Amino acid sequence: MMIRTRLGEAAAAARFLSGLRPFLGRRVDPDTARERLRASMARREQAFALLLRRGVFEREHGPWRALFAWAGIDFDDVRKLLAAHGLEGTLERLHDAGVFLSLEEFKGLRPIERPGFSLPVSAEDFDNPLSARQYEARTGGSSGASRRVMAGLDLLEHECAYHALFYAAHGAADRPLGLWLPAPPGAVGIKNALMRSKLGQRVDAWFSQSRVDDAPFRHRLFADATFRVAGLAGAALPRPSYVPASEAGRIAAWLAEWCARGRAPVFLSTPSAAVRTCAAAEASGLDVAGTLFVLVGEPFTAGKKRAIEAAGCEAATHYAMVEAGMIGLACRNGAAPDDVHLVRDKIATIQKPRTAPGGQSLPALLHTTLLTSTPKLMFNVESGDYGVVEERDCGCGVLPAEFGRHLHTIRSYEKLTSEGMHFMGPDLLTLLEQTLPGRFGGYPTDYQLVEAEREGLPVVRLLVSPSVGDVDDREVVETTLSFLRSRGIGPTLMAEVWENGSTLEVVRAQPHVTGAGKIQPLQREV
């Protein structure tokens, strides 16, 4: 099985590399991008029906086919729903019939469970059989272990249209460009570097929170081949240079050098990394004013926005999942710091009430993919996030008028999101209920994680009940970081960033108790 998987990955990588030069050679201009998105928006219902027919109902097996069969829904039923209720109305009714997935089901962390129906699944069971899977990316470890996602250049081709319009609206197409994002197998850095190159924008520097040499050999080999082929296509990509969170001053110096030349750069990073950079610039007396930070990976709050703007910089944030690609493009006239235009031509989003761990009912976001190029088949899949969805004519002009549905104030309800990494449900419980009590004593209810923010920077507080007795805070931190490092690539990177950024701190206090008398493993003050 492992040999077959590796051979499949090698074949996919070969397809990717052979298609890379033509991909980079087809430039995307704003006018072409705008027409592409309008046409895509006009056929979204047909695209959904095609994906459902070819990806689910024309195949004998698969979890989606089984779930639709359990719900008693066939393709003709879906077509009738589309005709009567439109796409979002159809998805609402499919959800009410039981056709949806929780985030844990989608990640393969637990079986799909419905009355009289139980189906064990893996994350790979939801791979899109219609996509041209050409390269392997890795999720940020939201399920504990980082997970493989196979994607293709067709998806990047489509998403370049969003980015072409974004940079044109900001007048930023010709500005210097830098990244502070993880090297492969992390997905976001390499995707953005390739898309910027396809748009004809030079990538001047790539800084990485992860060490390139720490990646598995096959990922290093693939990355090296990608850089070489891109160079042959006239898109010389910089090799990632390791810069930990504790050395944000190096990033500030790079930005300040460009600003001193009168060319304020565009810089892609997480919100936390942007705040650290602005703080380092202030501490060193460096002028980075005018920098446009383009942010991904974690909530962009009012506190982070203030910290960035205090340095004279501008920030815009997109919303995405590795499994689906872009979900929302930053709005220039947002109702909140993280306001995005939902890219409804490729992802349909509905909301349903979800009871959060603390007992609060929240408007959970569920996403459905519409294009054959997305790496996963998703029909009403929870993202673990909630937010405010509204129709609004913002007048920002980034996307065509058809993209008037906005999403903002996006927060997670069942995963800890910090420094661009995610740490979710099952592993939180293992750490707090088994690992820490087993090492330091006490009960599962004596430990709790609290996600907070201080001057725009993320803080993760580990509450340890005084009843546990004397403990060495440094040992508690090291035990927690060691646990993360044992869970895979994504959590290992999270541990490294937390350690370098002094993100994790131990507080001797009783865990918070909800109004219902419950002690939840994760609380938020953000």
TIMIKE-596760 format. One line per 4 residues: number of its first residue (from 1); for each residue z, x, y of C-alpha. Coordinates in Angstrom, 1 decimal. Example, Ala and Ser with C-alpha at 12.3 -4.5 7.8 and 13.67 -1.06 7.14 Angstrom:
<pts>
1) 7.8,12.3,-4.5 ~ 7.1,13.7,-1.1 .
</pts>
This chain:
<pts>
1) 0.0,0.0,0.0 ~ 0.9,2.8,2.4 ~ -2.3,4.7,1.6 ~ -4.4,1.5,2.2 .
5) -2.6,0.9,5.5 ~ -3.2,4.5,6.7 ~ -6.9,4.3,5.7 ~ -7.1,1.0,7.7 .
9) -5.5,2.7,10.7 ~ -7.9,5.6,10.5 ~ -10.9,3.3,10.3 ~ -9.6,1.3,13.3 .
13) -9.1,4.6,15.3 ~ -12.6,5.7,14.5 ~ -14.0,2.4,15.8 ~ -11.9,2.7,18.9 .
17) -13.1,6.3,19.6 ~ -16.7,5.4,19.0 ~ -16.5,2.5,21.4 ~ -14.5,4.3,24.1 .
21) -17.4,6.0,25.9 ~ -19.4,2.8,26.2 ~ -16.3,1.0,27.3 ~ -15.5,3.5,30.1 .
25) -19.2,3.6,31.1 ~ -19.3,-0.2,31.9 ~ -17.7,-0.4,35.4 ~ -16.1,-3.6,36.6 .
29) -16.5,-4.7,40.2 ~ -14.5,-7.5,41.9 ~ -17.5,-9.9,42.2 ~ -18.3,-9.6,38.5 .
33) -14.6,-9.9,37.6 ~ -14.2,-13.1,39.7 ~ -17.2,-14.7,38.0 ~ -16.0,-13.7,34.5 .
37) -12.6,-15.2,35.1 ~ -14.0,-18.5,36.5 ~ -16.3,-18.8,33.5 ~ -13.4,-18.0,31.1 .
41) -11.2,-20.6,32.8 ~ -13.8,-23.3,32.5 ~ -14.1,-22.9,28.7 ~ -10.4,-22.5,27.8 .
45) -10.2,-25.7,25.7 ~ -13.3,-24.7,23.8 ~ -11.9,-21.2,23.3 ~ -8.6,-22.6,21.9 .
49) -10.5,-24.9,19.5 ~ -12.7,-22.0,18.3 ~ -9.7,-19.7,17.8 ~ -7.8,-22.4,15.9 .
53) -10.8,-23.3,13.7 ~ -11.8,-19.8,12.8 ~ -8.4,-18.1,12.8 ~ -6.4,-20.8,11.0 .
57) -8.3,-23.7,9.4 ~ -11.2,-21.8,8.0 ~ -8.8,-19.5,6.2 ~ -7.0,-20.5,2.9 .
61) -3.8,-18.6,3.6 ~ -1.5,-17.5,6.4 ~ 1.7,-18.8,8.0 ~ -0.1,-20.8,10.7 .
65) -2.2,-22.7,8.1 ~ 1.0,-23.4,6.1 ~ 2.9,-24.6,9.2 ~ 0.1,-26.9,10.3 .
69) -0.1,-28.3,6.7 ~ 3.6,-28.9,6.7 ~ 3.3,-30.8,10.0 ~ 0.4,-32.9,8.5 .
73) -2.0,-31.8,11.2 ~ -5.6,-30.8,10.5 ~ -8.4,-29.5,12.8 ~ -9.8,-33.0,13.5 .
77) -6.3,-34.1,14.7 ~ -6.2,-31.2,17.1 ~ -9.6,-32.1,18.5 ~ -8.5,-35.6,19.1 .
81) -5.4,-34.4,20.9 ~ -7.5,-32.1,23.1 ~ -9.8,-35.0,24.1 ~ -6.9,-37.3,24.9 .
85) -4.3,-35.0,26.4 ~ -5.9,-31.7,27.4 ~ -4.7,-28.3,26.3 ~ -1.2,-28.2,27.6 .
89) -0.6,-31.8,26.5 ~ -1.9,-30.9,23.0 ~ 0.5,-27.9,22.8 ~ 3.4,-30.1,23.8 .
93) 2.6,-32.5,21.0 ~ 2.1,-29.7,18.5 ~ 5.5,-28.3,19.4 ~ 7.2,-31.7,19.0 .
97) 5.6,-31.9,15.5 ~ 7.2,-28.6,14.6 ~ 4.2,-26.2,15.3 ~ 5.9,-23.4,17.1 .
101) 7.7,-20.2,16.4 ~ 11.0,-18.7,17.6 ~ 10.8,-15.1,18.7 ~ 12.7,-14.0,15.6 .
105) 10.3,-15.9,13.4 ~ 7.3,-14.3,15.2 ~ 8.8,-10.9,14.8 ~ 9.3,-11.4,11.1 .
109) 13.1,-11.1,11.4 ~ 13.8,-14.4,9.6 ~ 11.8,-17.0,7.7 ~ 10.1,-19.9,9.3 .
113) 12.5,-22.8,8.7 ~ 11.7,-26.4,9.1 ~ 13.0,-29.5,7.2 ~ 11.8,-29.1,3.6 .
117) 9.9,-26.0,4.5 ~ 10.8,-22.3,4.3 ~ 8.3,-19.4,4.5 ~ 9.3,-15.7,4.6 .
121) 7.0,-13.8,7.0 ~ 6.4,-10.4,8.5 ~ 5.2,-9.5,12.0 ~ 1.9,-8.4,10.6 .
125) 1.3,-11.9,9.1 ~ 0.4,-13.0,12.7 ~ -2.2,-10.4,13.3 ~ -5.4,-12.0,14.7 .
129) -8.1,-11.7,12.0 ~ -10.8,-12.2,14.5 ~ -9.9,-9.4,16.9 ~ -11.6,-6.0,16.8 .
133) -8.5,-4.0,16.0 ~ -9.2,-0.5,17.1 ~ -6.0,1.2,18.2 ~ -2.3,1.0,17.3 .
137) 0.3,0.3,19.9 ~ 4.0,-0.1,19.6 ~ 6.3,-2.8,21.0 ~ 9.3,-1.7,23.0 .
141) 11.7,-2.4,20.2 ~ 12.7,-5.9,21.2 ~ 13.6,-6.6,17.5 ~ 15.5,-3.4,17.0 .
145) 12.7,-1.5,15.4 ~ 9.5,-0.8,17.3 ~ 6.7,-2.8,15.7 ~ 3.0,-2.0,15.2 .
149) 0.5,-4.0,17.1 ~ -3.2,-3.4,16.5 ~ -5.4,-4.1,19.5 ~ -9.0,-3.5,20.6 .
153) -11.1,-2.6,23.6 ~ -12.4,-6.1,24.0 ~ -9.0,-7.2,25.2 ~ -8.9,-4.3,27.7 .
157) -12.4,-5.3,28.9 ~ -11.2,-8.7,29.7 ~ -7.9,-7.6,31.4 ~ -9.8,-5.2,33.6 .
161) -11.1,-8.2,35.5 ~ -7.6,-9.1,36.5 ~ -6.8,-5.6,37.6 ~ -10.1,-5.2,39.5 .
165) -9.2,-8.2,41.7 ~ -5.5,-7.1,42.0 ~ -6.4,-3.6,43.4 ~ -9.2,-5.0,45.6 .
169) -6.8,-7.5,47.1 ~ -4.3,-4.7,47.8 ~ -7.0,-2.4,49.2 ~ -5.7,0.1,46.7 .
173) -8.8,0.9,44.6 ~ -9.2,4.4,46.1 ~ -5.6,5.5,46.5 ~ -4.1,8.2,44.3 .
177) -2.6,6.9,41.1 ~ 0.3,8.0,39.0 ~ 2.2,6.5,36.0 ~ 5.8,6.9,34.8 .
181) 5.4,5.2,31.4 ~ 6.0,6.3,27.8 ~ 3.3,8.3,26.0 ~ 1.7,7.0,22.8 .
185) 2.7,5.3,20.6 ~ 3.9,3.4,23.6 ~ 1.2,0.9,24.5 ~ 1.5,0.3,28.3 .
189) 0.8,3.8,29.5 ~ -2.4,4.4,27.6 ~ -3.7,0.9,28.3 ~ -3.2,1.3,32.0 .
193) -4.7,4.8,32.1 ~ -7.8,3.6,30.3 ~ -8.2,0.5,32.4 ~ -7.8,2.4,35.7 .
197) -10.5,4.8,34.5 ~ -12.8,1.9,33.6 ~ -12.4,0.6,37.2 ~ -13.5,4.0,38.5 .
201) -10.0,5.0,39.6 ~ -8.8,8.5,38.9 ~ -5.4,8.8,37.2 ~ -3.9,11.8,39.0 .
205) -0.6,12.1,37.0 ~ 1.1,10.7,34.0 ~ 4.8,11.2,33.7 ~ 6.5,10.0,30.5 .
209) 10.1,9.0,29.6 ~ 9.4,10.0,26.0 ~ 8.5,13.5,24.7 ~ 5.0,13.7,23.4 .
213) 6.0,16.1,20.6 ~ 8.5,13.5,19.3 ~ 5.8,11.0,18.4 ~ 4.6,10.9,14.8 .
217) 1.7,13.3,14.1 ~ -0.9,10.6,13.7 ~ -0.1,9.2,17.1 ~ -0.3,12.6,18.7 .
221) -3.7,13.2,16.9 ~ -5.0,9.9,18.1 ~ -3.8,10.5,21.7 ~ -5.4,13.9,21.8 .
225) -8.7,12.5,20.5 ~ -8.6,9.7,23.1 ~ -8.1,12.2,26.0 ~ -11.0,14.3,24.7 .
229) -13.4,11.4,24.3 ~ -12.4,10.0,27.7 ~ -13.1,13.4,29.2 ~ -16.6,13.4,27.7 .
233) -17.2,10.0,29.3 ~ -16.3,11.4,32.7 ~ -12.8,10.0,32.8 ~ -10.4,13.0,32.7 .
237) -7.0,11.5,31.8 ~ -4.0,13.7,32.5 ~ -1.8,14.6,29.6 ~ 1.7,12.9,29.7 .
241) 4.4,15.2,31.2 ~ 8.0,14.6,30.1 ~ 10.3,13.5,32.9 ~ 13.6,11.9,31.9 .
245) 15.3,9.2,34.0 ~ 17.8,11.8,35.3 ~ 14.9,13.8,37.0 ~ 13.5,11.0,39.2 .
249) 13.5,13.6,42.0 ~ 10.4,15.1,40.5 ~ 8.6,11.8,40.8 ~ 9.8,11.4,44.4 .
253) 8.5,14.8,45.3 ~ 5.1,14.0,43.8 ~ 4.9,10.8,45.8 ~ 6.0,12.5,49.0 .
257) 3.4,15.1,48.6 ~ 0.6,12.5,48.6 ~ 2.3,10.6,51.5 ~ 2.4,13.8,53.5 .
261) -1.4,14.0,53.1 ~ -1.8,10.5,54.6 ~ -2.7,9.0,51.2 ~ 0.2,6.9,50.0 .
265) -0.3,6.4,46.2 ~ -0.1,3.6,43.7 ~ 2.5,4.2,41.1 ~ 3.0,2.3,37.8 .
269) 6.5,2.2,36.3 ~ 9.3,-0.1,35.4 ~ 11.4,-1.6,38.2 ~ 14.4,0.6,37.2 .
273) 12.3,3.7,37.4 ~ 10.9,2.7,40.8 ~ 14.5,2.2,42.1 ~ 15.6,5.6,40.7 .
277) 12.6,7.2,42.4 ~ 13.4,5.6,45.8 ~ 17.0,6.6,45.5 ~ 16.1,10.2,44.7 .
281) 13.7,10.3,47.7 ~ 16.5,9.1,50.0 ~ 19.0,11.6,48.6 ~ 16.5,14.5,49.1 .
285) 15.2,13.4,52.4 ~ 11.7,12.8,51.1 ~ 9.3,10.3,52.7 ~ 7.6,8.1,50.2 .
289) 6.9,5.2,52.6 ~ 3.7,3.3,51.9 ~ 3.8,3.8,48.1 ~ 2.7,0.7,46.2 .
293) 4.8,0.4,43.0 ~ 3.1,-1.7,40.3 ~ 5.9,-2.7,37.9 ~ 6.1,-3.9,34.3 .
297) 8.6,-4.2,31.5 ~ 11.8,-5.7,32.8 ~ 13.0,-8.3,35.4 ~ 12.2,-7.5,39.0 .
301) 15.2,-8.9,40.9 ~ 15.9,-9.3,44.6 ~ 18.3,-6.3,44.4 ~ 15.5,-4.0,43.1 .
305) 13.1,-5.3,45.7 ~ 15.5,-4.5,48.5 ~ 16.1,-1.0,47.2 ~ 12.3,-0.3,47.0 .
309) 11.6,-1.8,50.4 ~ 14.4,0.2,52.0 ~ 12.3,3.3,51.2 ~ 9.4,1.8,53.1 .
313) 7.5,1.0,49.8 ~ 5.9,-2.1,48.5 ~ 6.2,-3.5,45.0 ~ 4.3,-5.9,42.8 .
317) 5.2,-6.9,39.2 ~ 3.1,-8.2,36.3 ~ 4.3,-10.1,33.3 ~ 3.1,-9.2,29.8 .
321) 3.8,-8.9,26.1 ~ 2.4,-6.2,23.9 ~ 1.5,-8.8,21.3 ~ -0.5,-10.9,23.9 .
325) -1.4,-8.6,26.7 ~ -1.1,-9.8,30.3 ~ 0.4,-13.2,30.8 ~ 0.9,-13.2,34.6 .
329) -0.7,-11.2,37.5 ~ 1.4,-10.4,40.5 ~ 1.1,-12.8,43.4 ~ 0.8,-11.3,47.0 .
333) 2.6,-14.3,48.5 ~ 5.3,-14.9,46.0 ~ 8.1,-17.5,46.1 ~ 10.3,-14.8,44.4 .
337) 10.1,-11.0,43.8 ~ 8.6,-11.5,40.4 ~ 6.1,-14.3,41.2 ~ 3.0,-14.1,39.1 .
341) -0.2,-16.1,38.6 ~ -0.4,-17.3,35.0 ~ -3.7,-16.0,33.5 ~ -4.4,-19.4,32.0 .
345) -7.9,-18.5,30.8 ~ -6.4,-16.3,28.0 ~ -2.8,-17.6,27.6 ~ -1.6,-21.2,27.8 .
349) 2.1,-21.5,28.6 ~ 4.4,-24.5,28.2 ~ 8.2,-24.9,28.5 ~ 10.7,-26.6,26.2 .
353) 14.5,-26.8,26.5 ~ 16.2,-24.0,24.6 ~ 20.0,-23.7,24.1 ~ 20.9,-20.1,25.1 .
357) 23.7,-18.2,23.3 ~ 26.2,-19.4,25.9 ~ 25.4,-23.0,25.3 ~ 23.3,-23.5,28.5 .
361) 20.0,-25.4,28.2 ~ 17.2,-23.3,29.6 ~ 13.4,-23.9,30.1 ~ 12.1,-21.5,27.5 .
365) 8.6,-20.2,27.8 ~ 6.2,-20.6,24.9 ~ 2.8,-18.9,24.8 ~ -0.5,-19.7,23.1 .
369) -3.3,-17.2,22.9 ~ -6.8,-18.5,23.6 ~ -9.1,-15.5,23.1 ~ -10.4,-13.9,19.9 .
373) -9.6,-10.5,21.4 ~ -5.8,-10.9,21.5 ~ -4.0,-8.8,18.8 ~ -1.9,-11.7,17.6 .
377) -2.5,-15.4,16.8 ~ 0.1,-17.2,18.8 ~ 0.6,-21.0,19.0 ~ 3.7,-22.1,20.9 .
381) 5.5,-18.8,20.4 ~ 8.7,-18.2,22.2 ~ 8.9,-15.0,24.3 ~ 12.7,-15.0,24.6 .
385) 12.3,-15.6,28.3 ~ 12.6,-18.5,30.7 ~ 11.6,-19.1,34.3 ~ 10.3,-21.4,36.9 .
389) 6.7,-22.7,36.5 ~ 5.0,-24.5,39.4 ~ 1.6,-25.4,40.8 ~ 1.2,-23.8,44.2 .
393) -1.6,-22.9,46.5 ~ -0.2,-19.5,47.6 ~ -3.3,-18.4,49.6 ~ -2.9,-14.8,48.4 .
397) -6.6,-14.6,47.2 ~ -5.9,-12.3,44.3 ~ -7.3,-14.6,41.7 ~ -9.8,-17.6,42.0 .
401) -8.3,-20.9,43.1 ~ -8.3,-22.2,39.5 ~ -5.4,-19.9,38.8 ~ -2.9,-21.8,40.9 .
405) -0.1,-22.1,38.3 ~ 2.7,-19.7,39.0 ~ 5.7,-18.3,37.1 ~ 8.7,-16.7,38.7 .
409) 12.4,-15.9,38.3 ~ 11.7,-14.7,34.8 ~ 14.8,-13.8,32.7 ~ 15.6,-13.3,29.0 .
413) 18.0,-15.5,27.2 ~ 18.4,-13.7,23.8 ~ 17.5,-10.1,24.4 ~ 18.9,-7.3,26.5 .
417) 16.2,-6.0,28.8 ~ 16.9,-2.7,30.5 ~ 14.8,0.3,31.7 ~ 11.7,-1.4,30.3 .
421) 13.1,-1.6,26.8 ~ 14.3,-4.6,24.8 ~ 17.2,-4.9,22.3 ~ 17.4,-8.2,20.5 .
425) 19.6,-10.6,18.5 ~ 20.1,-9.2,15.0 ~ 20.7,-5.6,16.0 ~ 23.1,-6.6,18.8 .
429) 25.2,-8.4,16.2 ~ 25.1,-5.4,13.8 ~ 26.3,-3.1,16.5 ~ 29.0,-5.3,17.9 .
433) 30.3,-6.9,14.8 ~ 30.0,-4.1,12.2 ~ 29.3,-0.6,13.6 ~ 31.8,-0.5,16.5 .
437) 34.7,-2.3,14.7 ~ 34.0,-0.2,11.6 ~ 34.3,3.0,13.7 ~ 37.0,2.1,16.2 .
441) 38.8,-0.8,14.7 ~ 39.4,-4.3,16.0 ~ 37.4,-7.5,15.3 ~ 33.8,-8.6,16.1 .
445) 35.1,-10.6,19.1 ~ 36.6,-7.4,20.6 ~ 33.2,-6.0,21.8 ~ 30.6,-7.4,24.1 .
449) 27.6,-6.1,26.1 ~ 27.2,-7.2,29.7 ~ 23.8,-6.7,31.5 ~ 24.3,-6.1,35.2 .
453) 22.8,-4.5,38.2 ~ 24.2,-2.0,40.8 ~ 22.2,-1.2,43.9 ~ 19.0,-2.2,42.2 .
457) 19.7,-0.1,39.1 ~ 20.4,-1.5,35.7 ~ 23.9,-1.2,34.2 ~ 24.9,-2.1,30.7 .
461) 28.6,-2.5,30.3 ~ 30.2,-2.3,26.9 ~ 33.4,-4.3,27.0 ~ 36.1,-3.1,24.6 .
465) 39.2,-5.3,24.3 ~ 42.4,-3.5,25.1 ~ 43.7,-4.9,21.8 ~ 41.6,-2.3,20.0 .
469) 44.0,0.4,21.2 ~ 43.2,3.9,22.5 ~ 39.5,4.9,22.1 ~ 37.5,7.8,23.6 .
473) 34.9,6.2,25.9 ~ 32.5,9.1,25.3 ~ 32.7,8.5,21.5 ~ 32.0,4.8,22.0 .
477) 29.0,5.6,24.1 ~ 27.7,8.2,21.6 ~ 28.3,5.8,18.7 ~ 26.2,3.2,20.5 .
481) 23.4,5.6,21.3 ~ 23.4,6.9,17.8 ~ 23.1,3.4,16.5 ~ 20.1,2.8,18.7 .
485) 18.5,6.1,17.6 ~ 18.8,4.9,14.0 ~ 16.7,1.8,14.6 ~ 13.2,3.2,15.2 .
489) 10.9,4.5,17.9 ~ 11.6,1.9,20.6 ~ 15.4,1.9,20.4 ~ 15.4,5.8,20.3 .
493) 13.5,5.8,23.6 ~ 16.0,3.3,25.0 ~ 18.9,5.5,23.9 ~ 17.3,8.5,25.6 .
497) 16.7,6.6,28.9 ~ 20.2,5.2,28.8 ~ 21.7,8.6,28.3 ~ 19.6,10.3,31.0 .
501) 20.1,7.5,33.4 ~ 23.9,7.0,32.7 ~ 23.0,3.3,32.2 ~ 25.7,2.6,29.5 .
505) 29.3,2.5,30.5 ~ 32.5,1.5,28.7 ~ 34.9,-1.0,30.3 ~ 38.3,-1.7,28.8 .
509) 38.5,-5.5,29.3 ~ 38.6,-8.7,27.3 ~ 35.1,-10.0,26.5 ~ 34.0,-13.0,28.5 .
513) 34.7,-16.4,27.0 ~ 32.4,-19.4,27.6 ~ 33.6,-22.8,28.7 ~ 33.2,-23.9,25.1 .
517) 35.6,-21.1,24.1 ~ 32.9,-18.9,22.6 ~ 32.5,-15.1,22.9 ~ 28.8,-14.3,22.9 .
521) 27.5,-10.8,22.1 ~ 25.6,-10.6,25.3 ~ 26.5,-11.7,28.8 ~ 24.5,-11.3,32.1 .
525) 25.6,-10.8,35.6 ~ 22.0,-10.3,36.9 .
</pts>
